[in-house]
Amino acid sequence: MAKSGPGQDPDMTAAATMLKRATELDSESKFQQALVCYQEGLDLLLRVMKGIKDNNKKCNLKAKFSHYMDRAENIKKYLDQEKEDGKYHKQIKIEENATGFSYESLLKEYLNETITEVWIEDPYIRQTHQLYNFLRFCEMLIKSCKVKTIHLLTSLDAVSI
């Protein structure tokens, strides 16, 4: 990727920065984040390539584009296989007092028409607000998928005498 400098195209600088970050995340095995960076970097690089007239530069950028595109496709295949095997893990951090998060927005990438049964393990559904949250979750599943059965595995409170 070209170094940024005076007179450098801002899209080229942004593409280089994004693709550099993608390769760093890739080498750290943070594949989901790397994929997003590859996709954004490739979009920026494509925009740059459309404006370049010099055939040598264009050919050089096409080779880089092809290299990054191949890596992004391999990561996507890997992540798809991980999801299919049930090994995919994604952690979403929500700051305290944050708003605007719904079950739909958090889980939409996992919900589809093939889901007919859901198993939930939560050892602490006891309080009224927890029951309401569980109810809202179940309503979302019914609306979003063809869920026929929802199983809840919870535990009993230890009763002290």
C-alpha positions, 0 to 999 in steps of 0.5 A: 500500500502506498505511503501517505504524504503531501498531495496524497488522495485522502481515500487512498490514505484511508484505504491504506490505514484500513487495510493495514488495520485489517492485516493487524487484526487478521494476524491477531486472529480477530477475524470478525473485526478483520473482515469488517476492516478488509471490506471497508478498506476494499471499498475505499480502494475500489473508489480510488482505482476508479479515479486513477488514469495511470495504467501502471498504478491501476495494475498495481492497485488491482493486484493489491485489491485481489490479494486483500479480496482473496484474504477477506473471502477466506476469512468469510468462509472460515467464519461461515464454517465456524457458525455452521459448526456452532463454534462461533463466539462473538462478544458484544460489550454494552456500556452501563446505561447505554440505550438503543439495544434490542434483542432484534438488533443484537441477534438479527444475524443469527435469526432466520426461517430455519430456526424452529427450536431454541434452548435457553440456559439461564440460572437466574430467572427469578425476579419479575423483570427477568421474567418480562425480559424472557417474555420479550425475548420469546416474543421476538423469537416468535415474530422473527423465526418459525420457532415452535418450541422454546426450552428454558433451563434454570435453577432453584433458589437455595432455601435457607431455614 
